[in-house]
Amino acid sequence: MYLIRMRLILIIFPALLILSVGLCPAAEDENWSYIDKTQNGDMMFHDETTITYPTEANVRLKMKIVYKSHPEMREIIILGEHYCSEKKFRTIEIKTTFLDGRTTVNDKPASYPRYVLPDSIIETSHESVCKDRPNSGKK
């Protein structure tokens, strides 16, 4: 009887492992690279697997900001586009995760890009992805 149970465990465990990996969200599809940290301790990451170049001077990617300073938010993930030659940024989608587990998604793209604020975490992102783009405004 013991051998039968052991064989079942040896068969069932790998099957459950394969199923659980197959049904989990594809976390390995995201490749978050640390970019910077604010004075408040909030951290920014870029998802290297989502970087695309809609035009020669524009960069589109997912960014994640992990909050340490906000009393209600855990993180936001932004799909956005940097307009390198104009030093502007436009959000395409924003997913906010709160500390209590709630998640909201704003999938309405901003109607136009806005100037990147100096000394902001978005400016750090902008400089990181636009540094090698043509017409990035750097002289």
Secondary structure, 3 states (H helix, E strand, C coil): CHHHHHHHHHHHHHHHHHHHHHHCCCHHHCCEEEEEECCCCCEEEEEEEEEECCCCCEEEEEEEEECCCCCCEEEEEEEEEEECCCCEEEEEEEEEEECCCCEEEECCCCCCCEECCCCCHHHHHHHHHHCCCCCCCCC
